[in-house]
Amino acid sequence: MPERIETLIGPLEFADLVAYLEALKQTQTSLPSHRGAVNEIDRCQTPLELVPRFRDATSTRPVAMEPVPGQKSQFVVIEHGGAIYWLDESLPRTEPQGLLDLGRTVRLGGATGLLGLAFHPQFAQNGRVFLKYQIDDRGRITTIVEERRWMQTDNQKPRLEQAREILRIVGATQDHNGGSLGFGPDGYLYIGMGDSGPQRDPRGHGQDLKTLLGKVLRIDINRQVDPLAYGIPADNPFAKRDDARPEIWAYGFREPWRFSFDRTTRELWVGDVGQDRYEEVAIVSKGENHGWNVYEGFAEFSDQHRDQKQTFVEPVLSYPRSLGVSITGGFVYRGTRAPQLAGWYIFGDFESRRIWALQQKEKKLVRAVEIGRAPTRIVSFTEESDGELALVGYDNGTVYRMDLAKVDLTPVRRRILAETSEQSPILWRYTTRSAAAGWEQRDFDDSSWRLGPGGFGTMGTPGSTVRTDWRSSDIWLRRKFSLAADVDPTSKVSLRVHHDEDAEIFLNGREVARLNRWTSNYVEVVLDQDAIKSLKKGENTIAIHCHQNSGGQYIDCGLVEFVVSSK
């Protein structure tokens, strides 16, 4: 490159050159070479149907629903803010009835609040119910596991009474407190506990056997051995070691938000929320070390707390942030309505709202397929007494019955027609000054516009990958992309777009989408046949105008086609 090149070209051309060199420097992050480390998950040919589970019942920020054991028509819903409701489908109106309100007790926050509920295996005889929530104890975030008694009243509406604290776990920050607690097939109570932060687990809680943080715990609540309010199962892996907490069943977790037991194989499945690269699904056995924070998914993360003597257990599957940013663990399907999914693990992602089915053999991934998308963020799944599944929607307070009967697992592969900037920078022409008339047309001369890598916005905007700072109220973008052939107008083509906020999108001068408000991640907007017909073999143009109202801001867009896969 010539010396003092900045004096040989104009300032705009020099800025374009810098942007181009920056784009070359930033390479796509690839997943480790492992079958379980997926970069894409194909969609299925026919997705599941989600039907509201109760006619008259919604709630505010629900986090879980549990069937009342022995009562086919009765369910309990718990809310993030501390409320617990009882629902009975046999009544004329399935309206939530209050059982208990811990709103003045729980510490409400992103990873704190009322998070889990479990019924004792002999609930029908003893009425024992267990809760998990966080409190602020003199400035220290503390996880409480407590026992309550289910008391029936004269009007048949139950109450939860007689609180007894079982376990208290002091955290480091408000982050990563785990969510699940539940009884295993062995009758013991299992508790998922996150590393409690701070981010990246610099204190090594996941690997430290002297703390309960970053673990799956297993306790016997049918015994009380002083000074504990519970007993330690004799076969717990560290029960006889002086250098480890005896409650630990397995370790090396960051945020085991939801776990479940396969009712047929008795295996423990855990969905562990990742740091900033990968989410993971694991099958967990006694005494295993699942790697955090030495590993995140299949990838090495840090050597700070690595013990060279340790053996780390790999997950069954990990997926990158392009697919989702907060895994919600589910259940192995053992119902009867969808025999094609028998033995498949059904799970999802809180933020991207995708729902997947996973097939494994000997803890190794065989196949994963996307079987649907929820209309709301997915906070948990529920297995009902007949093995059928339900989904709990966090934002709209709705519980959905998951109708899996018509799911066709034939994979539909995503073919990228025009890349987004999620994985690597894509160069756009842009201006923040009002664009001239015809700016959206294919033949518009945009050579005076600046050149920059997508996406455009402000750092910290949820779900964004900002490579070019944009802070004005409006931005106009243009880019060209090439197609090797005409696109079949009968195929399914979608914009893949993250907009914050209002956006107008044009293909070859034709307006194909007008999107209001914002998204918190990339979403897919299906194009109609007329829009698809505007795509041509050879050079094509995407043009976007995005308007910002308040808060964070971001814009990026690409184009994808979905085709039936041969596999």
Secondary structure, 3 states (H helix, E strand, C coil): CCCCHHHCCCHHHHHHHHHHHHHHHCCCCCCCCCCCECCCCCEEEECCEEEECCCCCCCCCEEEEEECCCCCCEEEEEECCCEEEEEECCCCCCCCEEEEECCCCCCCCCCCCEEEEEECCCHHHHCEEEEEEEEEECCEEEEEEEEEEEEECCCCCEEEEEEEEEEEEECCCCCCCCCCEEECCCCCEEEEECCCCCCCCCCCHHHCCCCCCCEEEEEECCCCCCCCCCECCCCCCCCCCCCCCCCEEEECCCCEEEEEECCCCCCEEEEECCCCCEEEEEEECCCCECCCCCEECCEECCCCCCCCCCCCCCCCEEEECCCCCCEEEEEECCCCCCHHHCCCEEEEECCCCEEEEEEEECCEEEEEEEEEECCCCEEEEEECCCCCEEEEECCCCCEEEEECCCCEEEEEEEEEEECCCCCCCCEEEEECCCCCCCCCCCCCCCCCCEEEECCEECCCCCCCCCCEECCCCEEEEEEEEEECCCCCCCCEEEEEEEEECEEEEEECCEEEEEECCECCCCEEEECCHHHHHCCCCEEEEEEEEEECCCCCCEEEEEEEEEEECCC
